[in-house]
Amino acid sequence: MRLVEDNISLEDLCRELCGQEYITIDTEFVREKTYFPKLCLIQVAFKDGAAIVDPLSKGLDLAPFFDVLTNSNVLKVFHAGKQDIEIFYQLSKKIPTPVFDTQIAASVCGFGRSVSYDNLVESITKTELDKSSRLTDWSVRPLEEKQLQYALRDVTFLIPCYEFLKDYLQKHNRTSWIIEETEELLDERCYQIDPENAWQKIKHSAHSGLFLAALKELAAWRERRAMRYNVPKRTIAKDELLVALASSLPKNLAELKLVRNIRPDFVKGKFAAEILEVLDRAKKMPMTGELKKIDREKKVHCPPSASALVEVLKLLLKIKCEQNGVVENVVASEQEIRDLACGNDKDNLILKGWRYELFGKEALAFRKGLATLSYDTVQKKIVVSVQDKKKRAALSD
């Protein structure tokens, strides 16, 4: 077991890592009691070895490892790496590159959307991983040998998974299919926190301009407070309370006490004055159509008149996926199909990259009445036919 707990050992490891074609990486962290995740372990493996870095070791400087993460000559392999990348970005303000995510790759190799690491390892290596240390509090020291061995398996088995997926992608000419998703994973905007946009993650049923303005201000207030004190948002206020406050718009302490789900400490402590100030500010904001527009675009409901087209598109998706050996929900979700049927094309993944070539192009043709389905009795398969080039050009209108 190679456990790195001092700067000299870390520098030696990083020099070794810089000479590799690729390395596999995973992290262990805790965030149940904090807003930002607390990094507790970094596991890394390569063809000739593996190591665990303990970021909680006194005086350990992770700068050499962050340099490895941005070394363009070394491919960094993660599984469902968004949380790992988020942690590294928060600590170093740098995005690892280049990156290969085995969960993204597996999605176009027949394993389905969001396949778990355990299931991927079992499918590829026929090994069932030990799950006994899954609920470990990784911030507690010392860690037992069993816990460290468990953590290390998350990167050592990632090597055969990567090799298998890389070969599959090359053999089936699908390497380009995962480029778009990987680029999105490496977009800094995914990891930059903007309190002004926090309201968009809150479910609600009211849609008036005043309600949305109040919800936006309340969510931003909660986000900033959680960040400042590094506490979970739910310990400040749950979503349900913010919705209730935005709906009732209390003007004073007496009205605040009557709000549904309000906690006694809200009324007695600092929160009461801050909330009333936030709501007062929201009431004075000019009500443009911008918030309503953003709110409407969060989800498009499909009218009954388009339901038949939705079913046709689902059938088309099933046919195209069976012919190409891809799981349906990897190509399109039901909501994306509904959006397409209703003409809500903006930011629809069906109309981007390989999904467009595989399914979206012909789905659009069906929506425009330019495509048909037939069964070829000679080839024994269903054929999708799109009309001549002149009419096909209408697809880009």
Summary of the structure (lengths in Angstrom):
residues: 397
radius of gyration: 25.5
end to end distance: 60.9
largest distance: 78.5
contacts: 1149
relative contact order: 0.08
helix: 55%
strand: 11%
